[in-house]
Amino acid sequence: MTQQLVVKVTCGVEAPERLSQGITVASTAVASGIDVSLWLTGDAVWLGVRGRVPDLELEFATPLTDLVESLLDGARVTLCTQCVKRRGITDADVADEVRIAGAASFVEEITRDNVQVIVY
């Protein structure tokens, strides 16, 4: 059975280093050939909305737009149902590669065999 990495990012631009770190770890895992599922909650859901990826301007960090693009191409990206509803985000707003799902889907995914979970 293949090892899977689930990365859950729970913050937005209010915590730029934590946001960048979570997205960097997920995209590095994708580049390494690991099966990655990225869950975005709280203000991190904005990363799944077309045209809403912020420029964090973090010295020495890869631009967030580049990292998110690699994740949309190589990982499964999920936005929290409650989080998008609270922000008025709809299916029409999110990138084609992104799905919206809730806690039951998250729990199902992280309780499978061979899954490692990291939360930022």
GUMARKE-135894 format. One record per atom (N, C-alpha, C): x, y, z; residue in one letter; residue number from 0; atom name. Coordinates in steps of 0.02 Angstrom, whole numbers, plus 50000, padded with zeros to 5 digits. Layout:
REM GUMARKE-135894
- px, py, pz, kemar, pafi, lodren
- X, Y, Z, A, NUM, CA $
...
REM end
This chain:
REM GUMARKE-135894
- px, py, pz, kemar, pafi, lodren
- 50042, 49941, 50000, M, 0, N $
- 50000, 50000, 50000, M, 0, CA $
- 50045, 50062, 50000, M, 0, C $
- 50026, 50113, 49963, T, 1, N $
- 50064, 50174, 49956, T, 1, CA $
- 50055, 50219, 50017, T, 1, C $
- 50110, 50249, 50038, Q, 2, N $
- 50108, 50298, 50093, Q, 2, CA $
- 50075, 50362, 50068, Q, 2, C $
- 50031, 50391, 50108, Q, 3, N $
- 49998, 50453, 50091, Q, 3, CA $
- 50013, 50505, 50145, Q, 3, C $
- 50023, 50566, 50123, L, 4, N $
- 50032, 50622, 50169, L, 4, CA $
- 49973, 50669, 50163, L, 4, C $
- 49941, 50682, 50220, V, 5, N $
- 49887, 50730, 50223, V, 5, CA $
- 49913, 50791, 50260, V, 5, C $
- 49911, 50848, 50226, V, 6, N $
- 49933, 50911, 50257, V, 6, CA $
- 49871, 50955, 50265, V, 6, C $
- 49859, 50976, 50327, K, 7, N $
- 49802, 51020, 50340, K, 7, CA $
- 49830, 51088, 50360, K, 7, C $
- 49810, 51139, 50323, V, 8, N $
- 49832, 51208, 50337, V, 8, CA $
- 49772, 51246, 50363, V, 8, C $
- 49779, 51274, 50423, T, 9, N $
- 49723, 51305, 50458, T, 9, CA $
- 49727, 51381, 50464, T, 9, C $
- 49775, 51411, 50430, C, 10, N $
- 49785, 51483, 50437, C, 10, CA $
- 49790, 51516, 50368, C, 10, C $
- 49784, 51582, 50370, G, 11, N $
- 49791, 51621, 50309, G, 11, CA $
- 49847, 51671, 50316, G, 11, C $
- 49839, 51728, 50284, V, 12, N $
- 49892, 51778, 50283, V, 12, CA $
- 49907, 51808, 50352, V, 12, C $
- 49864, 51796, 50401, E, 13, N $
- 49878, 51821, 50468, E, 13, CA $
- 49937, 51784, 50500, E, 13, C $
- 49955, 51726, 50473, A, 14, N $
- 50012, 51687, 50496, A, 14, CA $
- 50053, 51667, 50435, A, 14, C $
- 50086, 51715, 50402, P, 15, N $
- 50118, 51702, 50337, P, 15, CA $
- 50171, 51647, 50338, P, 15, C $
- 50212, 51644, 50391, E, 16, N $
- 50263, 51593, 50392, E, 16, CA $
- 50234, 51523, 50400, E, 16, C $
- 50184, 51516, 50443, R, 17, N $
- 50152, 51451, 50452, R, 17, CA $
- 50115, 51430, 50388, R, 17, C $
- 50081, 51477, 50356, L, 18, N $
- 50047, 51463, 50293, L, 18, CA $
- 50098, 51440, 50240, L, 18, C $
- 50151, 51478, 50233, S, 19, N $
- 50203, 51461, 50184, S, 19, CA $
- 50235, 51393, 50199, S, 19, C $
- 50248, 51380, 50263, Q, 20, N $
- 50280, 51317, 50282, Q, 20, CA $
- 50236, 51258, 50264, Q, 20, C $
- 50172, 51262, 50280, G, 21, N $
- 50127, 51206, 50265, G, 21, CA $
- 50122, 51193, 50190, G, 21, C $
- 50116, 51246, 50152, I, 22, N $
- 50110, 51239, 50079, I, 22, CA $
- 50177, 51215, 50050, I, 22, C $
- 50232, 51238, 50077, T, 23, N $
- 50298, 51217, 50054, T, 23, CA $
- 50309, 51142, 50067, T, 23, C $
- 50291, 51119, 50127, V, 24, N $
- 50298, 51048, 50143, V, 24, CA $
- 50256, 51006, 50096, V, 24, C $
- 50194, 51026, 50085, A, 25, N $
- 50150, 50988, 50040, A, 25, CA $
- 50178, 50985, 49969, A, 25, C $
- 50201, 51043, 49944, S, 26, N $
- 50226, 51043, 49875, S, 26, CA $
- 50292, 51006, 49869, S, 26, C $
- 50333, 51007, 49921, T, 27, N $
- 50396, 50969, 49921, T, 27, CA $
- 50380, 50894, 49919, T, 27, C $
- 50330, 50873, 49956, A, 28, N $
- 50310, 50803, 49956, A, 28, CA $
- 50286, 50782, 49887, A, 28, C $
- 50246, 50825, 49854, V, 29, N $
- 50223, 50810, 49786, V, 29, CA $
- 50283, 50802, 49739, V, 29, C $
- 50330, 50849, 49744, A, 30, N $
- 50390, 50846, 49701, A, 30, CA $
- 50431, 50784, 49714, A, 30, C $
- 50425, 50756, 49774, S, 31, N $
- 50461, 50695, 49793, S, 31, CA $
- 50425, 50631, 49772, S, 31, C $
- 50367, 50639, 49742, G, 32, N $
- 50329, 50581, 49719, G, 32, CA $
- 50282, 50551, 49771, G, 32, C $
- 50270, 50587, 49825, I, 33, N $
- 50226, 50562, 49878, I, 33, CA $
- 50153, 50580, 49860, I, 33, C $
- 50108, 50535, 49878, D, 34, N $
- 50037, 50546, 49868, D, 34, CA $
- 50014, 50596, 49921, D, 34, C $
- 49994, 50656, 49900, V, 35, N $
- 49978, 50710, 49946, V, 35, CA $
- 49905, 50732, 49940, V, 35, C $
- 49875, 50741, 49998, S, 36, N $
- 49809, 50771, 50002, S, 36, CA $
- 49816, 50833, 50045, S, 36, C $
- 49796, 50890, 50018, L, 37, N $
- 49801, 50954, 50053, L, 37, CA $
- 49731, 50976, 50073, L, 37, C $
- 49721, 50986, 50138, W, 38, N $
- 49657, 51011, 50164, W, 38, CA $
- 49668, 51083, 50186, W, 38, C $
- 49627, 51128, 50161, L, 39, N $
- 49632, 51199, 50178, L, 39, CA $
- 49570, 51218, 50219, L, 39, C $
- 49583, 51246, 50279, T, 40, N $
- 49528, 51266, 50323, T, 40, CA $
- 49540, 51338, 50345, T, 40, C $
- 49489, 51367, 50378, G, 41, N $
- 49496, 51437, 50399, G, 41, CA $
- 49511, 51481, 50339, G, 41, C $
- 49551, 51532, 50350, D, 42, N $
- 49567, 51578, 50295, D, 42, CA $
- 49612, 51547, 50242, D, 42, C $
- 49639, 51487, 50254, A, 43, N $
- 49678, 51453, 50203, A, 43, CA $
- 49635, 51434, 50143, A, 43, C $
- 49569, 51431, 50151, V, 44, N $
- 49526, 51412, 50095, V, 44, CA $
- 49533, 51460, 50036, V, 44, C $
- 49554, 51522, 50049, W, 45, N $
- 49562, 51570, 49994, W, 45, CA $
- 49612, 51547, 49943, W, 45, C $
- 49659, 51502, 49962, L, 46, N $
- 49708, 51477, 49914, L, 46, CA $
- 49676, 51436, 49859, L, 46, C $
- 49617, 51409, 49872, G, 47, N $
- 49582, 51369, 49822, G, 47, CA $
- 49537, 51408, 49777, G, 47, C $
- 49532, 51473, 49789, V, 48, N $
- 49489, 51517, 49749, V, 48, CA $
- 49530, 51549, 49693, V, 48, C $
- 49503, 51545, 49632, R, 49, N $
- 49538, 51574, 49574, R, 49, CA $
- 49557, 51647, 49588, R, 49, C $
- 49621, 51664, 49577, G, 50, N $
- 49644, 51733, 49581, G, 50, CA $
- 49652, 51759, 49652, G, 50, C $
- 49649, 51716, 49703, R, 51, N $
- 49652, 51741, 49772, R, 51, CA $
- 49715, 51719, 49810, R, 51, C $
- 49764, 51690, 49776, V, 52, N $
- 49826, 51670, 49811, V, 52, CA $
- 49867, 51733, 49825, V, 52, C $
- 49880, 51747, 49889, P, 53, N $
- 49916, 51809, 49906, P, 53, CA $
- 49991, 51803, 49894, P, 53, C $
- 50023, 51860, 49887, D, 54, N $
- 50096, 51864, 49886, D, 54, CA $
- 50117, 51879, 49957, D, 54, C $
- 50147, 51830, 49990, L, 55, N $
- 50166, 51839, 50060, L, 55, CA $
- 50229, 51880, 50069, L, 55, C $
- 50267, 51888, 50015, E, 56, N $
- 50330, 51926, 50017, E, 56, CA $
- 50375, 51904, 50074, E, 56, C $
- 50383, 51838, 50081, L, 57, N $
- 50427, 51811, 50132, L, 57, CA $
- 50496, 51800, 50103, L, 57, C $
- 50545, 51830, 50133, E, 58, N $
- 50614, 51823, 50110, E, 58, CA $
- 50633, 51749, 50113, E, 58, C $
- 50666, 51725, 50061, F, 59, N $
- 50692, 51657, 50054, F, 59, CA $
- 50638, 51605, 50040, F, 59, C $
- 50575, 51625, 50036, A, 60, N $
- 50521, 51577, 50024, A, 60, CA $
- 50502, 51577, 49950, A, 60, C $
- 50485, 51519, 49924, T, 61, N $
- 50459, 51514, 49857, T, 61, CA $
- 50391, 51549, 49855, T, 61, C $
- 50378, 51587, 49801, P, 62, N $
- 50313, 51622, 49797, P, 62, CA $
- 50254, 51573, 49805, P, 62, C $
- 50206, 51593, 49844, L, 63, N $
- 50148, 51551, 49859, L, 63, CA $
- 50111, 51530, 49795, L, 63, C $
- 50108, 51575, 49747, T, 64, N $
- 50073, 51559, 49684, T, 64, CA $
- 50105, 51499, 49650, T, 64, C $
- 50171, 51495, 49650, D, 65, N $
- 50207, 51438, 49620, D, 65, CA $
- 50192, 51374, 49657, D, 65, C $
- 50193, 51378, 49724, L, 66, N $
- 50180, 51318, 49764, L, 66, CA $
- 50109, 51293, 49756, L, 66, C $
- 50061, 51339, 49757, V, 67, N $
- 49991, 51319, 49749, V, 67, CA $
- 49980, 51289, 49680, V, 67, C $
- 50010, 51317, 49629, E, 68, N $
- 50004, 51289, 49561, E, 68, CA $
- 50029, 51217, 49559, E, 68, C $
- 50086, 51204, 49591, S, 69, N $
- 50112, 51136, 49591, S, 69, CA $
- 50066, 51088, 49629, S, 69, C $
- 50034, 51113, 49680, L, 70, N $
- 49987, 51071, 49718, L, 70, CA $
- 49923, 51058, 49679, L, 70, C $
- 49899, 51107, 49643, L, 71, N $
- 49840, 51096, 49602, L, 71, CA $
- 49853, 51045, 49548, L, 71, C $
- 49916, 51042, 49524, D, 72, N $
- 49935, 50994, 49472, D, 72, CA $
- 49949, 50924, 49500, D, 72, C $
- 49974, 50920, 49563, G, 73, N $
- 49998, 50856, 49587, G, 73, CA $
- 49968, 50828, 49650, G, 73, C $
- 49924, 50864, 49683, A, 74, N $
- 49894, 50840, 49746, A, 74, CA $
- 49818, 50844, 49740, A, 74, C $
- 49785, 50814, 49789, R, 75, N $
- 49713, 50823, 49796, R, 75, CA $
- 49705, 50882, 49844, R, 75, C $
- 49669, 50932, 49823, V, 76, N $
- 49659, 50992, 49864, V, 76, CA $
- 49586, 50997, 49883, V, 76, C $
- 49574, 51003, 49949, T, 77, N $
- 49506, 51005, 49975, T, 77, CA $
- 49497, 51066, 50019, T, 77, C $
- 49441, 51100, 50010, L, 78, N $
- 49423, 51157, 50053, L, 78, CA $
- 49368, 51135, 50101, L, 78, C $
- 49372, 51159, 50162, C, 79, N $
- 49323, 51144, 50214, C, 79, CA $
- 49255, 51173, 50196, C, 79, C $
- 49204, 51132, 50199, T, 80, N $
- 49136, 51153, 50183, T, 80, CA $
- 49113, 51212, 50225, T, 80, C $
- 49118, 51206, 50290, Q, 81, N $
- 49095, 51260, 50334, Q, 81, CA $
- 49135, 51324, 50322, Q, 81, C $
- 49199, 51317, 50312, C, 82, N $
- 49243, 51375, 50303, C, 82, CA $
- 49225, 51414, 50240, C, 82, C $
- 49212, 51379, 50185, V, 83, N $
- 49194, 51414, 50123, V, 83, CA $
- 49126, 51447, 50129, V, 83, C $
- 49079, 51413, 50162, K, 84, N $
- 49013, 51443, 50171, K, 84, CA $
- 49016, 51506, 50213, K, 84, C $
- 49056, 51506, 50266, R, 85, N $
- 49062, 51566, 50308, R, 85, CA $
- 49092, 51625, 50269, R, 85, C $
- 49130, 51611, 50217, R, 86, N $
- 49163, 51663, 50178, R, 86, CA $
- 49126, 51678, 50113, R, 86, C $
- 49068, 51646, 50102, G, 87, N $
- 49029, 51659, 50042, G, 87, CA $
- 49059, 51631, 49979, G, 87, C $
- 49104, 51583, 49985, I, 88, N $
- 49136, 51551, 49928, I, 88, CA $
- 49091, 51495, 49903, I, 88, C $
- 49083, 51491, 49837, T, 89, N $
- 49041, 51438, 49807, T, 89, CA $
- 49084, 51394, 49761, T, 89, C $
- 49054, 51340, 49738, D, 90, N $
- 49089, 51295, 49691, D, 90, CA $
- 49113, 51333, 49629, D, 90, C $
- 49075, 51383, 49608, A, 91, N $
- 49093, 51422, 49549, A, 91, CA $
- 49156, 51463, 49560, A, 91, C $
- 49173, 51477, 49622, D, 92, N $
- 49231, 51519, 49637, D, 92, CA $
- 49297, 51481, 49639, D, 92, C $
- 49294, 51416, 49652, V, 93, N $
- 49355, 51379, 49664, V, 93, CA $
- 49386, 51352, 49599, V, 93, C $
- 49451, 51341, 49603, A, 94, N $
- 49487, 51313, 49545, A, 94, CA $
- 49458, 51245, 49527, A, 94, C $
- 49462, 51228, 49463, D, 95, N $
- 49432, 51165, 49439, D, 95, CA $
- 49460, 51104, 49476, D, 95, C $
- 49522, 51106, 49497, E, 96, N $
- 49555, 51049, 49528, E, 96, CA $
- 49537, 51041, 49602, E, 96, C $
- 49498, 51086, 49629, V, 97, N $
- 49484, 51089, 49701, V, 97, CA $
- 49415, 51061, 49715, V, 97, C $
- 49409, 51025, 49771, R, 98, N $
- 49344, 51001, 49793, R, 98, CA $
- 49327, 51032, 49861, R, 98, C $
- 49264, 51033, 49877, I, 99, N $
- 49241, 51057, 49942, I, 99, CA $
- 49212, 50997, 49978, I, 99, C $
- 49235, 50985, 50040, A, 100, N $
- 49211, 50928, 50079, A, 100, CA $
- 49216, 50944, 50153, A, 100, C $
- 49181, 50904, 50192, G, 101, N $
- 49177, 50918, 50264, G, 101, CA $
- 49217, 50871, 50307, G, 101, C $
- 49205, 50877, 50372, A, 102, N $
- 49242, 50841, 50423, A, 102, CA $
- 49238, 50765, 50414, A, 102, C $
- 49181, 50740, 50395, A, 103, N $
- 49174, 50667, 50386, A, 103, CA $
- 49223, 50641, 50334, A, 103, C $
- 49232, 50678, 50279, S, 104, N $
- 49280, 50658, 50227, S, 104, CA $
- 49351, 50661, 50253, S, 104, C $
- 49366, 50713, 50293, F, 105, N $
- 49433, 50720, 50322, F, 105, CA $
- 49448, 50661, 50369, F, 105, C $
- 49401, 50646, 50413, V, 106, N $
- 49411, 50591, 50460, V, 106, CA $
- 49420, 50525, 50422, V, 106, C $
- 49379, 50513, 50372, E, 107, N $
- 49385, 50452, 50332, E, 107, CA $
- 49454, 50447, 50301, E, 107, C $
- 49479, 50502, 50275, E, 108, N $
- 49544, 50501, 50242, E, 108, CA $
- 49602, 50490, 50290, E, 108, C $
- 49600, 50522, 50348, I, 109, N $
- 49658, 50518, 50393, I, 109, CA $
- 49660, 50455, 50435, I, 109, C $
- 49605, 50416, 50435, T, 110, N $
- 49604, 50354, 50474, T, 110, CA $
- 49619, 50292, 50433, T, 110, C $
- 49637, 50302, 50370, R, 111, N $
- 49657, 50245, 50328, R, 111, CA $
- 49727, 50222, 50348, R, 111, C $
- 49744, 50161, 50329, D, 112, N $
- 49812, 50135, 50341, D, 112, CA $
- 49863, 50175, 50299, D, 112, C $
- 49922, 50180, 50325, N, 113, N $
- 49979, 50211, 50290, N, 113, CA $
- 49970, 50285, 50276, N, 113, C $
- 49935, 50320, 50321, V, 114, N $
- 49925, 50392, 50312, V, 114, CA $
- 49961, 50429, 50368, V, 114, C $
- 50000, 50478, 50348, Q, 115, N $
- 50034, 50523, 50395, Q, 115, CA $
- 50000, 50591, 50390, Q, 115, C $
- 49984, 50622, 50446, V, 116, N $
- 49949, 50686, 50447, V, 116, CA $
- 49993, 50739, 50479, V, 116, C $
- 49996, 50798, 50447, I, 117, N $
- 50031, 50855, 50476, I, 117, CA $
- 49981, 50914, 50474, I, 117, C $
- 49977, 50950, 50529, V, 118, N $
- 49932, 51008, 50533, V, 118, CA $
- 49972, 51070, 50547, V, 118, C $
- 49960, 51122, 50506, Y, 119, N $
- 49991, 51187, 50515, Y, 119, CA $
- 49938, 51238, 50532, Y, 119, C $
REM end
